[in-house]
């Protein structure tokens, strides 16, 4: 099964072509939030270097967020356009789950992927790793750093932090954390790999090969700045 996987849910872009569990091609860019210019050429290059054509792709995979609102929309739009045009199925994968899967083979304990949401809050979920697989312990959520630290104190296992803002993790956990048994992963583990999206997708699709297109949707967990501003403007108008 040929799988094309796309992530543009953060400041990086990653595209991979997998054949079942084998990675044929993976392209990674860390050039900032310019996904509108870079994503389509990267997809075209990945297909070219794989030796396949777009018609050879059997299954699409996309990181659904949470993360950058614009980045998520760009990735979702690109992948949905391809899946509908080619009438092929697609699987959406949580960006936090993909981050956790980066380190599944190198740790045994609690994996805590974190993405910076600003204003003292984090996009976060918690997973358990046995060194080969990850088990989800919480849903993706928008949580304050203080509340996350309080929750993690209940775990007696080593805690592994992974996220797309290494300095954020360092500041929070090194300077403020009451946790003693923890480890912070650094680059390259802190960015989503599209090849891992492909592996997760292959596993999920193998377990349930009836994937409906309406199950592919973005995960935002909060309002965008534009939506917040619109609501504020509506509130002001109501009081006038």
N, C-alpha and C positions, 0 to 999 in steps of 0.2 A: 504494500500500500504506500503510495507516494503522498506525503503530507507537506503542504506549504504553511509555515507558521510565521506570524507577524506580531511584533510588539512595538508599539509607539506610545505606550502609556506613561512614559516619563521623559526625561531630557535625552534619552538614548533611543536609537532605532536598531532593531535586530530582526533579521529575516533568515529563515533556514528552510532547507528542503531535506526531509527525512524519508528514507525508505524503511518502513516499519520502525525498528528501534535504532537503525543506523543513520547517522548524519552524513548526507552527501555534500552539502554546502551550507555554510553559515557566514553571514555578513553582519558586522556590528559597526555602528557609527556612534561616536560620542561628540557630536558637533553642536549640541544645543537644540532648542526647540524650533527647528526648521524643517519639521517633518513633511509639511506641505510640498516642499521642494525635493526632498531626498527619498521619501518612502517608495514612490512608484519606480524610479530608476533602480533602487536597491532590489526591489522585487524582480524587475526585469533581468538584472544581473544575476541574481540567485538562480532563476530559471535557466538562464543561458549557461552558467557554469556547471549546473547539475547535469547537463546533457539531455534534459527533458524539454517538452513543450508544455504550455499551460494546459492543454487538453489531457496531458498525462497525469495531472494532479487528481488524486482520488478524494482528498479530504483537506479542508482548510482549518486552520487554527488561529485564534486571535486572543491577545491579552485584553481582558475586558475592564481592567481597572481594579481598584481605585487608583487614581493618579492624576495626571494632567488632563483637564477637561478637553482641551483642544486636541491633544495627542490621542486620547482614546477615540474621539470622534473621527479623526483622520484614519486611524487603523481600522476601526469598525466599518467605515464607509468603503474603504478600499477592498476589504475582504468580503463584505456583503455583496459588493458589485460583482466580484469575481465568482462567488458561489452561485448567485442568481443567474449570471450570464452563462455559466457552464453547467448549471443544474447539478451542483455537487454539494454534499453536506458540509457542515462547519461545526466546530466545537469551540466554545468560549471558555477561557481559563482565567481564574482570578490572578491578577498581577502579584498579589501577596503569596499565593500558593506557588507561583512560578519562582518567586524569590526564595521561598523556603526550600524548593526542590533543588536549587543551586548547590546546597550544602548537605543534602540528605546522605550522600555516600561518605562524608568526612566527619560526621558527628553522630552521637548517640545521646539523645536527651530532648530537651524542649527547644524548638526553633521558634524564634520570635521575629518575623519580618516586620520592618517598620518603614514607612514612607512619610516624609515631612509634609504635614498639612498646614504648618505655620500656626501662629497664635497659641502656642503651647499644646497643640493637639497633633495626633499622629493617625495615619491610616495604619491599622494593625490587625493581625490575627495571630493565633497561637497554634502550633503544630507539635506533634510528638514524632520523633524519628527513632527508628530501630537500626539505622545504618543502611537500610535498603529502601524503606518505604516511609511515607509520612501519613500521619493520621490527624485530621483536623479536630482541634479541641474547642475552637471558638469560631464564630462567623467573622467575616470581615467587618470592621467597625471603625468609627471615628472616635478616638478615645484620648483623654488628656494623658500627658506623660506621668503625672502624679498618680492617677488611677491605675495606669498600667503597672507602675512599680509596686503599688499595693497588692495588685492581683498576683504578680509574679512571686511575691514573697511566700505564697501558698505552695509553691512547687519546691520539692526537695532535690530535684535533679539539676544537673548543669544546664544553664540557659545560654543559648547561642543567638546573638543578635545579628541580623543581616538586613541591610537597607541601602537605598540609593543616596543616602547622605551620611557618609562615614563620620564627618565632623559632628553632625547632630547626635549620632549615637554616642560618640566619645564624650561630648559635653554632658549629655543626660546621664549616662550610666557610670562613667568614671568619676564625675564630680558630685553627683547627687544620689547615686544608687545605694540602697542599703543591702543590695545583693552582693554576696561575696564570690559565688561560684558561677562566673559567667565569662563569655568570650565574645569579642566583636570581630566579625569577619570583615576583611578589607577587600579592595578591588583585587581581582576581577569578580569576586563572588557577589558584590553588592549591586550588580546590574542584571536585569533579566536576560537570559539567553533563549533565543528563539528555538534552538535545538532542544532545550528542556521543555518548552511548550509542546514541541512535536512528540516528545516521549510521553508527557502527561496526556496528550490528546490520544495517542495510540492506545494507551492503557484504558482510558475512559471509553473510547469508541469500541474497543474490543469487548468491554463489559456490557455495553448497550449500543448496538449499531443502528438504533432508530433515533436519530438526532433530528429534531424538528427545527426548522429555520427560525421559528419565533422564540426559541430558547436562547438564541444568540443576541444578547443585549448588553449594553454597557453598565458598569457599576460605578456610580458617582459618590454615593454616601453623603453628599452635601450639595448645596446649591452653588452654582458658579458665581463669580463676582458680578457678572452681568445680570444674572437672575436676582441676586440680592439687591442690586441697584434698582432693578425694575420694581421689585416689591416695595422698596423704600419710597420710590416715586409715587406708586399707587397709594401708599399710606398717607403721604403728604397731601395728595389730591383729595383724599376722602375727608381730611380735616379742614380743607379750605372752604 
